[in-house]
């Protein structure tokens, strides 16, 4: 008799776990609170336009990258169309001069040397770092819990790469940028990398993926990518229940045995996997009964990715005033825009003209986003009229700022939409609207987060709340690793298939 797995959450992690569970002979049932699958990997439609809330780039779009095999096994790579950008981002100063971060490291190096020949040594060190990281491919085929002596030998062989990573993990982007003599280059790179918080390792990894063309954009965006995985899951015979909010994880003798939904119905299984929000899982579904000091400290003093306010606009015309890029154009504002009490003196604009599926023919989706404070929006949401008015005010200010930079744009706006962190929580359940969970740092990179809870059997957590840094490839990997752990417990050989 085949064993069964209940999976809480139908995002990428849940769909991945469901697919790999079916590949290994388990009866799998996914329970998703929203009316569509995808979780945080989502988008929404307004007046014929699609506002993508998740995808700027996807690691693993090249067969050279180890994550590619996950997307093949999950049925995505066989169908997608990939767009690789020439530019990563552009930064405009108050005089209108534009600094570009070019995806190709060789072209970027030449560009930087022309701008600041006096910084040749640091420029070559910078672009060498990009090339070094473009050749790095972290092993992702097995969870660390299952590593044996052969895997440890492989780690020894990786020591040169690990030493490079260790070096750049300790150096912040802010400190690195201070080494440039040329004031324009120093200021431009500092603005581009967001100051002191990010480690240079992360910068090199992002740019390295672009240089190797291993992280392109999937035409159709997040919804199309999710559709590929959902179709693969259903084709494998998996069940998915939408609009099915899990209220409680059922436990008997410290063993997870099933779930209770908000409508009162109960469902039982041999294993329970939560690919849902971490805090909700631990402190609500399990009532905080299976925690230790490490878990308490992590959730009592969270270091999370800041939630976002999204302003989506649909405009008539192709909007070819700026070239497309991974992260868009950042430009200074004559009048700052205030969001949740914080003034923003620059605006970052993403254009999606390269994806014709997101807008009616001949039209374009634009997106602006602001890092923000969740508590402000949670409080404001309790006063619906004020909440709505504030969203409209932000949209007005953004359109006015864009019209000032691109005269005539305001008259072309056909659709406007504002999503706040509260929107994110309502549709995905993600704690404080944090789109990628725990902030990636030296501490979280080197620390291991358990996929089990102390004292609870037949239960695993998966996804961004046990894998710092989040992201779509991590989600796919986490689902795979969780099923490997279950197979190991059941003394089954883990297998994968491709459609």
Backbone torsions as a table, in degrees:
resi	resn	phi	psi	omega
1	UNK	NA	129.2	-177.2
2	UNK	-70.3	141.0	176.8
3	UNK	-80.3	163.6	-173.6
4	UNK	-123.7	150.4	177.3
5	UNK	-130.5	128.5	169.6
6	UNK	-96.9	131.2	179.9
7	UNK	-117.5	120.6	179.7
8	UNK	-91.3	115.7	179.4
9	UNK	106.9	123.8	-178.5
10	UNK	-106.0	33.1	173.2
11	UNK	-78.8	-165.7	-178.3
12	UNK	-61.4	-39.1	179.7
13	UNK	-64.4	-45.7	179.7
14	UNK	-62.9	-43.3	178.1
15	UNK	-64.7	-39.7	177.5
16	UNK	-62.8	-48.8	179.0
17	UNK	-59.9	-39.7	178.8
18	UNK	-63.0	-44.8	179.2
19	UNK	-61.7	-49.3	-177.7
20	UNK	-69.3	-30.8	174.5
21	UNK	-62.5	-44.9	178.3
22	UNK	-65.3	-39.8	178.4
23	UNK	-58.2	-26.1	-176.1
24	UNK	-106.4	18.5	169.8
25	UNK	84.5	12.5	177.7
26	UNK	-91.0	145.9	169.8
27	UNK	-79.8	119.6	-175.2
28	UNK	-118.0	138.3	177.2
29	UNK	-132.0	119.8	177.8
30	UNK	-98.2	135.7	176.6
31	UNK	-118.5	115.9	-174.4
32	UNK	-120.1	130.6	-176.7
33	UNK	-70.2	-30.1	-176.3
34	UNK	-83.7	172.8	178.9
35	UNK	-91.4	2.3	172.5
36	UNK	-136.0	156.4	174.9
37	UNK	-80.2	165.7	175.6
38	UNK	126.9	-30.8	-179.0
39	UNK	58.6	-127.0	-178.7
40	UNK	-70.9	-22.6	175.6
41	UNK	-80.9	86.3	-169.2
42	UNK	-144.3	171.6	175.1
43	UNK	-155.5	166.5	179.1
44	UNK	-140.7	150.2	-174.7
45	UNK	-105.4	136.6	177.5
46	UNK	-141.1	118.0	174.2
47	UNK	52.3	40.4	177.8
48	UNK	87.4	-4.1	177.8
49	UNK	-104.9	149.1	176.2
50	UNK	-114.3	123.3	177.5
51	UNK	-99.6	114.7	-177.5
52	UNK	-86.2	124.5	-178.1
53	UNK	-100.9	8.8	-171.2
54	UNK	-138.9	-36.4	-166.5
55	UNK	-109.5	115.5	164.2
56	UNK	-106.7	-35.1	178.7
57	UNK	-159.1	156.2	-176.7
58	UNK	-132.4	117.6	178.4
59	UNK	-69.7	133.2	177.2
60	UNK	106.0	18.0	-179.8
61	UNK	-84.4	-2.5	176.3
62	UNK	-113.8	139.2	177.3
63	UNK	-59.8	-17.2	179.1
64	UNK	-71.0	-18.4	-175.0
65	UNK	-96.5	140.2	-175.3
66	UNK	-65.0	-23.9	179.6
67	UNK	-72.2	-17.9	-177.7
68	UNK	-57.3	-36.3	-176.9
69	UNK	-64.0	-33.0	176.1
70	UNK	-62.5	-46.9	-177.9
71	UNK	-66.1	-30.5	174.3
72	UNK	-66.8	-50.3	-178.4
73	UNK	-63.6	-31.0	-179.0
74	UNK	-88.5	5.0	171.2
75	UNK	80.3	17.0	-179.2
76	UNK	-96.4	-46.5	-172.0
77	UNK	-60.3	-26.9	-178.1
78	UNK	-71.4	-19.0	-171.4
79	UNK	-115.3	-23.1	-170.0
80	UNK	-73.7	157.0	170.2
81	UNK	-113.8	127.8	-172.3
82	UNK	-107.5	136.0	173.6
83	UNK	-113.1	121.7	176.7
84	UNK	-103.6	124.5	-178.1
85	UNK	-76.5	153.4	170.4
86	UNK	-86.8	-31.7	-178.8
87	UNK	-111.4	140.7	172.2
88	UNK	-84.3	-48.1	178.9
89	UNK	-163.8	166.1	178.1
90	UNK	-134.9	143.8	-178.1
91	UNK	-131.4	120.3	-177.3
92	UNK	-101.7	133.8	178.4
93	UNK	-93.2	-179.5	-174.9
94	UNK	-66.2	-17.6	178.2
95	UNK	-93.3	2.2	178.9
96	UNK	87.1	3.9	178.9
97	UNK	-79.2	133.0	-174.9
98	UNK	-108.1	129.2	175.5
99	UNK	-105.1	128.3	-177.5
100	UNK	-109.5	138.7	167.6
101	UNK	-101.1	113.3	-173.3
102	UNK	-94.2	136.4	-175.6
103	UNK	-65.1	-38.3	179.0
104	UNK	-77.4	117.4	-173.7
105	UNK	-63.6	-32.9	179.9
106	UNK	-67.9	-45.3	177.3
107	UNK	-66.9	-37.2	179.4
108	UNK	-64.0	-42.7	179.1
109	UNK	-60.4	-46.7	179.3
110	UNK	-60.5	-42.6	179.0
111	UNK	-61.5	-45.4	-179.5
112	UNK	-66.3	-40.8	179.9
113	UNK	-64.9	-33.8	176.3
114	UNK	-69.4	-34.5	178.8
115	UNK	-73.2	-40.6	-171.9
116	UNK	-144.4	74.3	179.7
117	UNK	-60.6	-24.4	179.4
118	UNK	-68.5	-15.6	179.9
119	UNK	-103.9	28.1	-173.8
120	UNK	-55.4	-45.5	-175.4
121	UNK	-61.6	-48.4	-177.2
122	UNK	-71.7	-32.5	177.1
123	UNK	-63.3	-45.2	-179.5
124	UNK	-67.8	-33.5	175.4
125	UNK	-65.3	-41.1	179.8
126	UNK	-62.0	-52.4	-177.0
127	UNK	-71.8	-27.5	173.1
128	UNK	-63.3	-40.2	177.4
129	UNK	-59.6	-41.3	177.9
130	UNK	-61.8	-46.2	-179.5
131	UNK	-65.2	-41.6	178.7
132	UNK	-57.2	-47.4	-177.1
133	UNK	-72.5	-25.5	177.4
134	UNK	-66.1	-23.0	180.0
135	UNK	-93.6	-7.9	-179.2
136	UNK	-82.6	139.5	179.0
137	UNK	-142.5	98.4	-176.4
138	UNK	-65.7	133.3	178.2
139	UNK	-62.1	134.6	-175.3
140	UNK	-134.8	11.2	-171.5
141	UNK	-82.1	-11.5	-174.2
142	UNK	-147.1	140.3	174.9
143	UNK	-68.2	147.2	-176.2
144	UNK	-59.9	-27.9	-179.1
145	UNK	-62.5	-21.3	-176.8
146	UNK	-105.1	7.4	-179.0
147	UNK	-65.8	132.0	176.1
148	UNK	-108.9	-166.7	-175.3
149	UNK	-67.8	-31.1	177.2
150	UNK	-64.8	-37.8	178.8
151	UNK	-67.2	-35.2	178.9
152	UNK	-67.6	-33.7	175.5
153	UNK	-64.7	-40.0	178.4
154	UNK	-62.2	-37.3	178.6
155	UNK	-63.8	-40.0	178.0
156	UNK	-59.9	-41.3	178.7
157	UNK	-65.0	-22.6	-178.7
158	UNK	-88.9	0.7	-174.1
159	UNK	-53.4	-43.1	178.5
160	UNK	-57.2	-41.8	178.5
161	UNK	-66.7	-41.9	-179.1
162	UNK	-65.0	-34.4	177.9
163	UNK	-66.4	-39.5	176.5
164	UNK	-63.2	-43.4	179.2
165	UNK	-62.3	-43.9	-179.2
166	UNK	-60.7	-41.9	179.5
167	UNK	-58.3	-50.0	-173.8
168	UNK	-81.7	-15.4	174.6
169	UNK	-68.6	-30.0	-175.9
170	UNK	-84.8	-10.8	-176.2
171	UNK	-106.4	121.6	179.7
172	UNK	-78.3	156.8	178.1
173	UNK	-60.2	-39.0	-179.8
174	UNK	-62.0	-45.3	179.8
175	UNK	-66.2	-38.7	179.8
176	UNK	-64.2	-43.3	-177.3
177	UNK	-65.0	-27.3	179.5
178	UNK	-64.9	-16.8	-177.8
179	UNK	-78.4	-13.0	179.3
180	UNK	-78.2	132.4	-179.9
181	UNK	-78.6	-39.8	-177.2
182	UNK	-66.6	117.7	-174.6
183	UNK	-62.2	-37.1	-179.9
184	UNK	-66.1	-44.8	180.0
185	UNK	-66.9	-41.8	179.5
186	UNK	-60.5	-47.0	-178.5
187	UNK	-68.2	-40.2	-178.6
188	UNK	-63.9	-45.7	-179.4
189	UNK	-69.0	-37.2	177.3
190	UNK	-61.2	-44.4	178.4
191	UNK	-65.0	-40.7	-177.7
192	UNK	-63.7	-38.2	-174.5
193	UNK	-93.5	-0.6	173.2
194	UNK	76.8	28.0	173.3
195	UNK	85.9	-141.2	-165.9
196	UNK	-89.9	-18.1	-165.1
197	UNK	-71.5	-43.2	-174.1
198	UNK	-73.2	134.9	172.2
199	UNK	-73.6	147.1	-179.2
200	UNK	-61.3	-26.6	177.9
201	UNK	-55.7	-42.3	-179.0
202	UNK	-68.0	-38.9	176.9
203	UNK	-61.0	-48.3	-179.6
204	UNK	-62.3	-38.1	-179.8
205	UNK	-65.6	-46.0	179.7
206	UNK	-60.1	-47.8	-178.8
207	UNK	-72.8	-30.9	176.7
208	UNK	-64.0	-41.9	176.7
209	UNK	-60.5	-39.1	180.0
210	UNK	-68.5	-41.1	-180.0
211	UNK	-60.7	-40.3	-178.0
212	UNK	-86.5	0.6	-177.8
213	UNK	55.9	41.9	179.2
214	UNK	-102.8	2.4	-176.4
215	UNK	-142.3	70.4	179.4
216	UNK	-87.4	-176.1	178.4
217	UNK	-104.5	132.9	178.5
218	UNK	-84.5	117.0	178.6
219	UNK	-59.2	129.6	-173.0
220	UNK	105.3	-19.5	173.7
221	UNK	71.0	-155.5	-172.5
222	UNK	-60.7	-44.5	-176.4
223	UNK	-63.6	-39.2	179.1
224	UNK	-66.7	-41.6	179.9
225	UNK	-62.8	-43.8	178.0
226	UNK	-63.0	-40.3	-179.0
227	UNK	-57.7	-41.4	178.7
228	UNK	-59.2	-44.9	-178.0
229	UNK	-69.3	-40.2	-179.8
230	UNK	-65.0	-40.7	178.0
231	UNK	-63.7	-39.3	178.1
232	UNK	-64.0	-43.3	-179.0
233	UNK	-62.7	-46.4	-179.5
234	UNK	-65.9	-37.8	178.9
235	UNK	-63.9	-29.7	177.4
236	UNK	-78.2	-6.2	178.0
237	UNK	95.7	15.2	180.0
238	UNK	-79.4	151.2	176.9
239	UNK	-98.7	143.2	173.2
240	UNK	-136.7	130.4	179.9
241	UNK	-112.2	115.2	179.3
242	UNK	-94.6	161.8	-175.4
243	UNK	51.8	42.0	-177.4
244	UNK	-125.9	84.3	-177.7
245	UNK	-78.3	125.9	177.8
246	UNK	-83.7	126.4	-178.5
247	UNK	-98.7	-33.2	-174.2
248	UNK	-150.8	143.0	171.0
249	UNK	-94.3	123.9	-177.9
250	UNK	-78.9	132.1	-177.5
251	UNK	-130.2	133.2	174.5
252	UNK	-131.5	125.0	-179.0
253	UNK	52.6	45.7	179.0
254	UNK	58.1	34.9	178.4
255	UNK	-134.0	126.0	178.4
256	UNK	-68.8	128.1	-175.9
257	UNK	-124.8	-5.3	-179.3
258	UNK	165.1	-161.4	-177.9
259	UNK	-140.4	158.5	171.6
260	UNK	-120.9	128.4	-179.1
261	UNK	-86.5	167.9	179.6
262	UNK	-62.6	-25.7	179.0
263	UNK	-84.2	3.2	176.3
264	UNK	94.3	-12.4	-179.3
265	UNK	-74.3	149.3	179.9
266	UNK	-116.9	146.6	178.6
267	UNK	-135.3	137.8	-174.8
268	UNK	-116.8	153.1	179.4
269	UNK	-159.0	166.6	178.1
270	UNK	-74.5	-31.8	179.9
271	UNK	-132.8	148.2	173.5
272	UNK	-123.6	127.7	176.4
273	UNK	-118.2	125.3	174.2
274	UNK	-100.3	112.0	172.3
275	UNK	-106.7	29.0	-179.0
276	UNK	-103.4	-171.9	179.2
277	UNK	-57.8	135.1	-175.7
278	UNK	-65.2	-47.5	-177.0
279	UNK	-65.0	-43.5	179.0
280	UNK	-61.4	-41.3	179.5
281	UNK	-60.7	-51.8	-171.7
282	UNK	-75.0	-43.9	-169.9
283	UNK	-101.7	-11.1	176.8
284	UNK	-115.7	-58.4	-179.0
285	UNK	-63.6	-32.3	179.4
286	UNK	-111.6	6.6	173.1
287	UNK	57.2	25.0	177.0
288	UNK	68.4	20.3	-175.7
289	UNK	-83.7	-14.9	-175.2
290	UNK	-125.8	72.5	-178.8
291	UNK	-136.7	159.9	170.9
292	UNK	-128.6	-176.1	-176.2
293	UNK	-63.5	-35.7	179.8
294	UNK	-61.6	-45.5	179.8
295	UNK	-65.8	-43.7	179.5
296	UNK	-59.6	-46.4	-178.8
297	UNK	-62.3	-41.3	-177.6
298	UNK	-63.1	-40.9	-177.6
299	UNK	-86.2	-23.0	176.1
300	UNK	-77.2	-28.8	-179.1
301	UNK	-127.1	66.7	-172.4
302	UNK	-72.7	139.2	170.9
303	UNK	-116.6	96.2	-170.3
304	UNK	-113.2	158.5	167.0
305	UNK	-62.0	132.5	-179.8
306	UNK	-63.7	138.8	176.1
307	UNK	-70.2	169.0	-172.9
308	UNK	-126.9	150.6	163.8
309	UNK	-102.1	125.0	179.8
310	UNK	-104.5	129.4	171.0
311	UNK	-114.6	111.4	179.5
312	UNK	-104.0	136.1	-179.9
313	UNK	-129.5	139.0	171.1
314	UNK	-109.3	123.1	-176.0
315	UNK	-122.4	144.8	175.0
316	UNK	-73.2	142.6	-178.8
317	UNK	98.2	168.1	-175.1
318	UNK	-82.1	-19.3	-177.9
319	UNK	48.8	73.5	-178.8
320	UNK	-106.4	21.0	-179.1
321	UNK	-64.8	-28.4	178.3
322	UNK	-131.0	149.3	179.0
323	UNK	-71.9	149.2	177.8
324	UNK	-67.3	150.1	177.8
325	UNK	-153.0	166.3	-177.8
326	UNK	-62.1	-48.2	-174.2
327	UNK	-113.5	3.8	171.9
328	UNK	87.2	-172.1	179.5
329	UNK	-104.4	130.8	173.3
330	UNK	-107.3	127.8	180.0
331	UNK	-137.6	154.0	-177.1
332	UNK	-76.9	150.7	-179.5
333	UNK	-104.1	140.3	173.0
334	UNK	-69.4	-37.6	177.9
335	UNK	-123.1	117.3	-179.2
336	UNK	-58.7	151.9	175.6
337	UNK	-106.5	129.4	-179.0
338	UNK	-98.6	127.6	177.4
339	UNK	-131.2	119.7	-179.8
340	UNK	54.4	40.6	176.7
341	UNK	81.9	-2.0	-179.4
342	UNK	-108.6	130.6	178.5
343	UNK	-83.1	135.2	176.8
344	UNK	-114.7	118.5	-177.2
345	UNK	-92.9	-5.0	176.8
346	UNK	-131.8	156.9	177.9
347	UNK	-125.3	134.4	175.9
348	UNK	-104.3	122.9	-175.8
349	UNK	-115.3	122.8	174.1
350	UNK	-103.3	132.0	176.3
351	UNK	-115.1	145.8	-175.2
352	UNK	-122.4	31.3	179.6
353	UNK	-63.2	-20.4	-179.6
354	UNK	-77.4	-8.7	177.6
355	UNK	-116.1	95.0	-176.0
356	UNK	-68.2	-11.3	-178.2
357	UNK	-78.5	-13.1	-173.8
358	UNK	-89.8	-8.8	-176.5
359	UNK	-146.4	156.8	173.3
360	UNK	-57.5	157.6	-175.8
361	UNK	-54.5	132.0	177.7
362	UNK	80.4	6.6	-178.7
363	UNK	-122.3	171.5	-170.8
364	UNK	-141.4	144.1	170.7
365	UNK	-94.7	132.9	172.5
366	UNK	-117.0	149.8	178.5
367	UNK	-141.2	137.5	174.2
368	UNK	-125.4	139.2	177.9
369	UNK	-137.2	147.8	-178.7
370	UNK	-125.9	133.3	167.8
371	UNK	-68.0	142.8	-171.8
372	UNK	-149.2	-178.4	-177.6
373	UNK	-105.7	122.9	-176.4
374	UNK	-65.6	-43.2	-174.9
375	UNK	-58.7	-36.6	178.1
376	UNK	-58.3	-47.5	-176.1
377	UNK	-73.5	-34.1	177.6
378	UNK	-62.1	-42.3	178.8
379	UNK	-67.8	-44.3	-177.6
380	UNK	-66.0	-32.3	-178.3
381	UNK	-61.5	-24.0	179.4
382	UNK	-72.8	-10.8	175.4
383	UNK	-119.2	85.8	-169.7
384	UNK	-51.9	-41.8	-177.7
385	UNK	-66.6	-42.4	179.0
386	UNK	-67.3	-38.6	179.0
387	UNK	-61.1	-47.9	179.9
388	UNK	-63.8	-43.1	-178.9
389	UNK	-63.4	-38.1	-179.8
390	UNK	-67.6	-38.7	176.5
391	UNK	-63.2	-41.9	179.4
392	UNK	-65.9	-39.0	179.7
393	UNK	-63.2	-42.1	178.5
394	UNK	-64.0	-43.5	178.0
395	UNK	-60.5	-43.4	178.0
396	UNK	-58.8	-46.3	-177.8
397	UNK	-64.9	-39.9	179.3
398	UNK	-65.6	-45.4	179.7
399	UNK	-62.6	-41.3	178.4
400	UNK	-62.8	-41.6	179.9
401	UNK	-65.9	-40.7	178.6
402	UNK	-67.9	-37.7	179.1
403	UNK	-67.0	-32.1	177.2
404	UNK	-67.7	-37.5	179.8
405	UNK	-82.4	-35.6	-179.7
406	UNK	-124.8	81.7	-173.9
407	UNK	-51.1	131.9	179.5
408	UNK	96.0	-8.4	-176.8
409	UNK	-65.0	-38.5	-176.1
410	UNK	-55.4	-37.8	-177.9
411	UNK	-72.2	-12.4	-178.2
412	UNK	-97.3	-4.9	-177.0
413	UNK	-72.9	118.9	179.5
414	UNK	-106.8	-20.7	-178.9
415	UNK	-142.6	139.9	175.3
416	UNK	-139.7	140.6	-178.5
417	UNK	-152.1	137.5	178.0
418	UNK	-123.9	124.9	175.5
419	UNK	-115.1	135.2	-178.2
420	UNK	-111.4	174.0	175.8
421	UNK	-58.1	-28.4	177.4
422	UNK	-66.9	-38.3	175.0
423	UNK	-56.5	-45.0	-178.9
424	UNK	-59.8	-45.2	-179.1
425	UNK	-65.9	-41.9	-178.3
426	UNK	-60.7	-39.1	-174.3
427	UNK	-95.7	-24.2	-176.9
428	UNK	-118.6	-18.3	-177.8
429	UNK	75.8	6.7	-175.2
430	UNK	-72.0	128.6	-175.4
431	UNK	-54.5	126.0	178.4
432	UNK	55.0	20.4	178.6
433	UNK	67.8	18.4	-178.1
434	UNK	-75.2	113.4	-170.1
435	UNK	-73.0	-21.0	177.8
436	UNK	-130.3	18.3	173.8
437	UNK	69.4	-132.4	-175.6
438	UNK	-64.8	132.9	177.3
439	UNK	-63.4	135.7	177.9
440	UNK	-73.0	125.8	-179.6
441	UNK	-151.0	174.4	177.4
442	UNK	-59.6	-37.7	-178.2
443	UNK	-67.8	-49.1	-177.3
444	UNK	-73.2	-27.2	179.9
445	UNK	-67.5	-38.3	-175.9
446	UNK	-92.9	-13.3	-179.0
447	UNK	-93.3	150.5	-179.5
448	UNK	-102.7	133.1	176.9
449	UNK	-106.0	123.9	-176.6
450	UNK	-66.4	144.3	177.8
451	UNK	-94.0	-1.2	176.0
452	UNK	-117.0	168.7	175.7
453	UNK	-114.7	142.7	-176.2
454	UNK	-60.7	126.0	175.4
455	UNK	87.1	-0.2	-177.8
456	UNK	-116.5	124.0	-179.7
457	UNK	-97.9	162.7	176.3
458	UNK	56.8	35.0	-178.4
459	UNK	-142.4	137.7	174.5
460	UNK	-135.1	148.4	168.7
461	UNK	-104.9	146.8	-179.3
462	UNK	-143.1	159.4	176.1
463	UNK	103.5	-161.8	-170.4
464	UNK	-68.8	-17.5	-179.1
465	UNK	-84.0	-5.3	170.2
466	UNK	-122.9	2.9	178.1
467	UNK	-132.2	90.0	-176.4
468	UNK	-53.9	142.1	-179.7
469	UNK	99.0	-24.4	175.4
470	UNK	55.0	-149.8	179.8
471	UNK	96.9	160.4	-174.6
472	UNK	-67.1	-44.6	179.0
473	UNK	-64.0	-36.9	177.4
474	UNK	-63.6	-37.7	178.2
475	UNK	-62.4	-46.1	179.5
476	UNK	-63.0	-43.5	179.6
477	UNK	-63.3	-41.2	-177.6
478	UNK	-62.7	-41.3	177.2
479	UNK	-62.4	-42.0	177.1
480	UNK	-60.5	-49.8	-177.0
481	UNK	-63.1	-36.6	-179.6
482	UNK	-63.2	-43.1	178.9
483	UNK	-68.5	-33.3	174.5
484	UNK	-60.0	-42.0	-179.6
485	UNK	-65.6	-39.8	178.4
486	UNK	-66.2	-43.8	177.4
487	UNK	-59.6	-40.4	179.1
488	UNK	-62.2	-43.1	178.3
489	UNK	-63.9	-36.6	-179.0
490	UNK	-87.2	5.6	179.6
491	UNK	56.1	43.3	177.1
492	UNK	-113.0	146.2	173.7
493	UNK	-75.4	128.4	179.3
494	UNK	-78.3	129.7	-179.9
495	UNK	-128.9	155.7	174.9
496	UNK	-130.2	155.5	177.3
497	UNK	-135.6	163.6	174.3
498	UNK	-120.3	143.8	-178.9
499	UNK	-68.7	NA	NA
